[in-house]
Structures are given as C-alpha cells and as structure tokens.
C-alpha cells in the first residue's frame, strides 16, 4: 500500500547484508569499527521509517481486526500488539517523530556495537520485530485452539481487506485457503457471512458440506481433477476418463 515503505524495506535488507558482513570482518580483525558509520546512518533512517509505518498500520488494523473477530467468533475480544525490536533509546522515542526515532536508533546501534560484533549480526531493528495476538487480554500463542488461530488469521485478513478498500476505493480479491476446516457450524456460518460482502472471493476446501447452501448457490464451483482446475460439472467425467 505504501511505496516508500516498500523501498525502505528493500534498502534495509541490502544494508543489513553489508553491515553484518562488516561486523564479522571487524570481529576477525580485518576491518575497522569506523567503517560502520555510513551503514549505521542509512540503517537508522530506514529502520525509523519502517517502524513508524508499522506502528501506524498496526494501530489502524487492530480496531478493524477486533471488530472482524467479534463478528466471526461471537466472543473472546482480539487485541494486536506491535513489538518492535528497539533499544532503550528507540523505545523512548517511539511515538515522537521519525527523526527522533532515527536519532535514538543510531544511538542504540552504537551502544550495542560490542554485542553486534560478537554476534556477527545486527541484534536490533525491524528485521526482528514481532506481532503479539491477545484473546481476552491473554497471549494467544500457546493456548489458542486451531479454530481460534484460524479465526484470528481470518480476522486479520479481513481487517487488511477493509483497510485496502478504504485507501484504494475498491475491494480486493479475497484468497482463503481451507479456511473452514476445524471450525464448528456456527463459526463457519459467521465466516461465510463476513466474506459474502466482497465481490470476488476464492475459497478452497476439501469438503463442500462445510459451506452453507445459500453460499454455494451464489458460487461458481471448481474441482481439482487430474492436476487440472475444471468446472464442478466436468470434474466427474474427467476422473472417469482417467480411471
């Protein structure tokens, strides 16, 4: 959605390769610490832009995902927490400005230089960021059931779709792979109701019985038969031909 973010991500990957290579050379005694200055300054600018954009995006997505999850699950409020991997200075600067965040991140890089040299890698930055999902205020990792995990993932996708529709003025195509498996009938109904408002939805499933009749009545059905995607009416003859 954001070209500037994409370019910053691409630059970050290249800068990290160069910086990590140089860190290993410093550890081996064949390069000097002051050779890091250029890479550190570029890294700080791009890292600040990425973290700032992610924090803003997660803030927008969290509310949309919470509403989508409530519609899908009928309970268990969903929360999303962005966990940037920053040093102490960077965490303090988060929320001030991109410039303040870049300055603080550069300070944190310098403070953690000895650790980075020992590791031969950059130990802080957006490449180590994480998202935490909370159900009812508790971390979902480790205790959420498979059905709950699928519902969280779908709520996040629907939130992304809503944000895309809002920013671009048109609904995206939803691609949902085996989304209904391991869900009870009530949750399946709510999922199908949530996606019915989109013009184009591609859903894969191993069992058509998982779909409510009213959804199937509006859908174009295809089967994968003999390695080919064919209209559902043609799938049976194709299997017999190959038998």
C-alpha positions as semicolon CSV with decimal commas, in nm:
position;residue;x (nm);y (nm);z (nm)
1;X;0,000;0,000;0,000
2;X;0,294;0,234;0,065
3;X;0,569;0,260;-0,195
4;X;0,801;0,449;0,043
5;X;0,768;0,165;0,294
6;X;0,848;-0,094;0,027
7;X;1,160;0,094;-0,084
8;X;1,275;0,131;0,277
9;X;1,229;-0,246;0,328
10;X;1,432;-0,325;0,018
11;X;1,713;-0,089;0,123
12;X;1,708;-0,230;0,476
13;X;1,771;-0,583;0,353
14;X;2,071;-0,470;0,149
15;X;2,212;-0,256;0,430
16;X;2,180;-0,541;0,680
17;X;2,375;-0,772;0,450
18;X;2,655;-0,516;0,421
19;X;2,656;-0,427;0,791
20;X;2,652;-0,788;0,909
21;X;2,936;-0,875;0,672
22;X;3,136;-0,582;0,806
23;X;3,062;-0,682;1,167
24;X;3,212;-1,025;1,102
25;X;3,519;-0,868;0,941
26;X;3,563;-0,643;1,245
27;X;3,534;-0,948;1,470
28;X;3,805;-1,117;1,264
29;X;4,027;-0,809;1,294
30;X;4,035;-0,726;0,922
31;X;3,810;-0,416;0,930
32;X;3,777;-0,105;1,148
33;X;3,477;0,000;1,357
34;X;3,459;0,343;1,194
35;X;3,373;0,171;0,864
36;X;3,026;0,110;1,010
37;X;2,934;0,478;1,027
38;X;2,785;0,504;0,677
39;X;2,583;0,183;0,708
40;X;2,462;0,274;1,057
41;X;2,328;0,610;0,940
42;X;2,143;0,458;0,644
43;X;2,011;0,177;0,862
44;X;1,884;0,420;1,126
45;X;1,688;0,624;0,872
46;X;1,523;0,326;0,704
47;X;1,460;0,145;1,032
48;X;1,286;0,452;1,174
49;X;1,065;0,485;0,864
50;X;0,970;0,117;0,875
51;X;0,895;0,107;1,248
52;X;0,693;0,428;1,225
53;X;0,486;0,294;0,934
54;X;0,431;-0,041;1,105
55;X;0,319;0,120;1,430
56;X;0,067;0,332;1,240
57;X;-0,058;0,038;1,033
58;X;-0,099;-0,190;1,335
59;X;-0,288;0,085;1,517
60;X;-0,533;0,105;1,225
61;X;-0,558;-0,270;1,176
62;X;-0,609;-0,350;1,544
63;X;-0,952;-0,187;1,563
64;X;-1,066;-0,335;1,231
65;X;-0,942;-0,681;1,329
66;X;-1,111;-0,662;1,669
67;X;-1,447;-0,586;1,507
68;X;-1,400;-0,858;1,245
69;X;-1,305;-1,109;1,513
70;X;-1,610;-1,022;1,721
71;X;-1,831;-1,086;1,417
72;X;-1,656;-1,417;1,342
73;X;-1,613;-1,560;1,691
74;X;-1,903;-1,409;1,882
75;X;-1,677;-1,363;2,186
76;X;-1,314;-1,352;2,303
77;X;-1,204;-0,997;2,223
78;X;-0,898;-0,978;1,997
79;X;-0,606;-0,745;2,058
80;X;-0,295;-0,691;1,846
81;X;0,028;-0,556;1,994
82;X;0,323;-0,444;1,782
83;X;0,655;-0,544;1,942
84;X;0,936;-0,351;1,770
85;X;1,287;-0,472;1,847
86;X;1,444;-0,146;1,955
87;X;1,694;-0,044;2,218
88;X;1,601;0,164;2,523
89;X;1,650;0,495;2,340
90;X;1,441;0,384;2,045
91;X;1,153;0,270;2,265
92;X;1,153;0,609;2,437
93;X;1,145;0,789;2,100
94;X;0,868;0,573;1,953
95;X;0,567;0,798;1,904
96;X;0,761;1,126;1,892
97;X;0,871;1,161;1,528
98;X;1,056;0,967;1,259
99;X;1,356;1,198;1,302
100;X;1,369;1,142;1,680
101;X;1,333;0,768;1,628
102;X;1,619;0,761;1,374
103;X;1,849;0,954;1,610
104;X;1,762;0,726;1,901
105;X;1,806;0,412;1,690
106;X;2,150;0,530;1,580
107;X;2,246;0,580;1,946
108;X;2,121;0,230;2,028
109;X;2,328;0,083;1,742
110;X;2,639;0,244;1,885
111;X;2,560;0,132;2,240
112;X;2,509;-0,225;2,123
113;X;2,808;-0,240;1,891
114;X;3,012;-0,479;2,107
115;X;2,720;-0,723;2,118
116;X;2,669;-0,696;1,742
117;X;3,038;-0,761;1,673
118;X;3,034;-1,067;1,900
119;X;2,722;-1,199;1,727
120;X;2,837;-1,103;1,379
121;X;2,486;-0,970;1,319
122;X;2,264;-0,669;1,385
123;X;2,069;-0,755;1,701
124;X;1,811;-0,474;1,694
125;X;1,594;-0,339;1,416
126;X;1,276;-0,402;1,215
127;X;1,403;-0,740;1,091
128;X;1,346;-0,867;1,447
129;X;1,003;-0,711;1,504
130;X;0,705;-0,921;1,607
131;X;0,328;-0,906;1,647
132;X;0,151;-1,042;1,953
133;X;-0,213;-1,151;1,941
134;X;-0,424;-1,140;2,256
135;X;-0,752;-1,321;2,322
136;X;-0,946;-1,178;2,612
137;X;-0,633;-0,987;2,711
138;X;-0,419;-1,303;2,727
139;X;-0,144;-1,402;2,478
140;X;-0,298;-1,635;2,219
141;X;0,032;-1,811;2,150
142;X;0,048;-2,148;2,319
143;X;-0,315;-2,186;2,423
144;X;-0,544;-2,080;2,136
145;X;-0,712;-2,376;1,965
146;X;-0,664;-2,440;1,593
147;X;-1,010;-2,296;1,526
148;X;-0,923;-1,986;1,730
149;X;-0,594;-1,948;1,544
150;X;-0,773;-1,970;1,210
151;X;-1,029;-1,715;1,324
152;X;-0,755;-1,473;1,432
153;X;-0,579;-1,513;1,096
154;X;-0,904;-1,456;0,907
155;X;-0,994;-1,151;1,118
156;X;-0,655;-1,002;1,034
157;X;-0,707;-1,070;0,661
158;X;-1,049;-0,909;0,669
159;X;-0,903;-0,608;0,851
160;X;-0,635;-0,578;0,582
161;X;-0,903;-0,603;0,313
162;X;-1,109;-0,329;0,481
163;X;-0,805;-0,102;0,502
164;X;-0,721;-0,164;0,136
165;X;-1,079;-0,092;0,033
166;X;-1,076;0,230;0,236
167;X;-0,746;0,354;0,091
168;X;-0,791;0,245;-0,270
169;X;-1,164;0,284;-0,307
170;X;-1,214;-0,071;-0,433
171;X;-1,244;-0,408;-0,265
172;X;-0,954;-0,653;-0,306
173;X;-0,995;-1,016;-0,411
174;X;-1,001;-1,242;-0,104
175;X;-0,799;-1,565;-0,128
176;X;-0,890;-1,808;0,152
177;X;-0,723;-2,150;0,168
178;X;-0,912;-2,421;0,359
179;X;-1,045;-2,154;0,592
180;X;-1,339;-2,354;0,732
181;X;-1,160;-2,667;0,850
182;X;-1,166;-2,735;1,225
183;X;-1,445;-2,479;1,279
184;X;-1,787;-2,556;1,426
185;X;-2,104;-2,491;1,226
186;X;-2,179;-2,158;1,394
187;X;-1,834;-2,019;1,326
188;X;-1,850;-2,139;0,965
189;X;-2,178;-1,953;0,914
190;X;-2,032;-1,634;1,055
191;X;-1,720;-1,665;0,838
192;X;-1,925;-1,708;0,522
193;X;-2,145;-1,415;0,622
194;X;-1,837;-1,196;0,670
195;X;-1,688;-1,270;0,327
196;X;-2,019;-1,254;0,139
197;X;-1,991;-0,877;0,112
198;X;-1,688;-0,900;-0,119
199;X;-1,734;-0,913;-0,494
200;X;-1,465;-1,176;-0,552
201;X;-1,372;-1,446;-0,303
202;X;-1,169;-1,755;-0,391
203;X;-1,209;-2,028;-0,127
204;X;-1,052;-2,374;-0,128
205;X;-1,193;-2,666;0,072
206;X;-1,175;-3,043;0,079
207;X;-1,545;-3,080;0,166
208;X;-1,831;-2,880;0,012
209;X;-2,055;-2,978;0,305
210;X;-1,864;-2,721;0,509
211;X;-2,036;-2,441;0,313
212;X;-2,394;-2,326;0,381
213;X;-2,633;-2,390;0,089
214;X;-2,705;-2,020;0,030
215;X;-2,332;-1,955;-0,019
216;X;-2,293;-2,243;-0,266
217;X;-2,598;-2,123;-0,459
218;X;-2,419;-1,796;-0,542
219;X;-2,078;-1,951;-0,609
220;X;-1,905;-2,090;-0,916
221;X;-1,769;-2,429;-0,820
222;X;-1,449;-2,586;-0,950
223;X;-1,271;-2,911;-0,872
224;X;-0,907;-3,005;-0,900
225;X;-0,919;-3,319;-1,115
226;X;-0,618;-3,498;-1,262
227;X;-0,398;-3,199;-1,186
228;X;-0,633;-2,954;-1,360
229;X;-0,885;-2,700;-1,231
230;X;-1,217;-2,775;-1,400
231;X;-1,579;-2,664;-1,350
232;X;-1,750;-2,887;-1,095
233;X;-1,986;-3,039;-1,355
234;X;-1,687;-3,153;-1,562
235;X;-1,489;-3,298;-1,273
236;X;-1,665;-3,636;-1,257
237;X;-1,622;-3,721;-1,629
238;X;-1,257;-3,618;-1,609
239;X;-1,200;-3,862;-1,322
240;X;-1,376;-4,147;-1,505
241;X;-1,170;-4,087;-1,817
242;X;-0,852;-4,125;-1,619
243;X;-0,969;-4,425;-1,420
